Amino acid sequence: GAVVSQHPSWVICKSGTSVKIECRSLDFQATTMFWYRQFPKQSLMLMATSNEGSKATYEQGVEKDKFLINHASLTLSTLTVTSAHPEDSSFYICSGSAGGSYNEQFFGPGTRLTVL
Amino acid sequence: AQSVTQLDSQVPVFEEAPVELRCNYSSSVSVYLFWYVQYPNQGLQLLLKYLSGSTLVESINGFEAEFNKSQTSFHLRKPSVHISDTAEYFCAVSVRSGNKLTFGGGTRVLVKP
């Protein structure tokens, strides 16, 4: 299957700082990328959907000014958590889709963010 | 809107015993159905999917799931589990005309020796 990578795999930052997470599709062109958030022992919650070259579409309740998403190329999307606070600590997972018959999503390994 | 309910949050099971993970969904339109597996501190891996055709779908590692339209269910089964099957399992749906996945709450399977 297609491979998606995330960097970094884990990050610790101080409250008030910004953190950028990269999501790359390594062997396919991801026309659409998705960002999810997962709290411990909970399910994945979709944060936003981004299409290459377009502004991201955020789910209800997700602050677009706090979670900045950029999808500048068909292989790279970034999520920037601005002015991070301890409540932003979570596991962030991205996925990419090349479209196709059922828009299969290929998931990255996730990034664990801890805000002190 | 779609919703997915996984009735069991945790399922302890002994090695070589069978396991069934229940998944029910709600949707006013036709959907695709998926099961994903997540090992600790990792992303999701697709286990199997139902798109159309035969209602029984199988994975390469012994799991199978059956789509039941009348009961709006997509239960996952394995006749004999291994220690390595210890993981979190997520059921998900997407509408046929869209690209978003809606996930269930997950079922944590703990295989005991």
Chai-1 contact restraints between the chains, C-beta under 6 A:
chainA,res_idxA,chainB,res_idxB,connection_type,confidence,min_distance_angstrom,max_distance_angstrom,comment,restraint_id
A,S43,B,F103,contact,1.0,0.0,6.0,A-B,restraint_1
A,S43,B,G105,contact,1.0,0.0,6.0,A-B,restraint_2
A,S43,B,G106,contact,1.0,0.0,6.0,A-B,restraint_3
A,L44,B,F103,contact,1.0,0.0,6.0,A-B,restraint_4
A,I93,B,G43,contact,1.0,0.0,6.0,A-B,restraint_5
A,Y102,B,Y32,contact,1.0,0.0,6.0,A-B,restraint_6
A,Y102,B,L51,contact,1.0,0.0,6.0,A-B,restraint_7
A,N103,B,N99,contact,1.0,0.0,6.0,A-B,restraint_8
A,F107,B,G43,contact,1.0,0.0,6.0,A-B,restraint_9
A,F107,B,L44,contact,1.0,0.0,6.0,A-B,restraint_10
A,G108,B,G43,contact,1.0,0.0,6.0,A-B,restraint_11
A,P109,B,Q42,contact,1.0,0.0,6.0,A-B,restraint_12
A,P109,B,G43,contact,1.0,0.0,6.0,A-B,restraint_13
A,G110,B,G43,contact,1.0,0.0,6.0,A-B,restraint_14
